[in-house]
Amino acid sequence: MLRRYGAELSSPSKAALSDAVREVFHEDLAGITEGDYVEHGAASLRYGFDEGPMYVIEITRSGNASFEQWADQDYRHELGPSVTRPVNEKKALELWLMLSKGEIENIRAYFR
């Protein structure tokens, strides 16, 4: 299972993405403090290629999604400004599913 506090997972399933989004929006994990939630206040999904480009959607605990576009995997050359929009849990999952399928034009359209 993909976790907000866990390691990277290559090619996460729809179920893993759904679990991760739920964890961001519903902070009810046993043994986790408010400080832990603040420190790990977001989760992100990346889609890209070894030689670039790379796309990132980060979902925050406050219900914002940001979209970033990079020329490389090292986050050195940004292809455009980061765009942030408010999202609910359903929209956050929808965006991550689009990104996992490489539907970059649909994502760009949403963040315009």
Summary of the structure (lengths in Angstrom):
residues: 112
radius of gyration: 13.8
end to end distance: 31.9
largest distance: 40.2
contacts: 280
relative contact order: 0.16
helix: 34%
strand: 23%
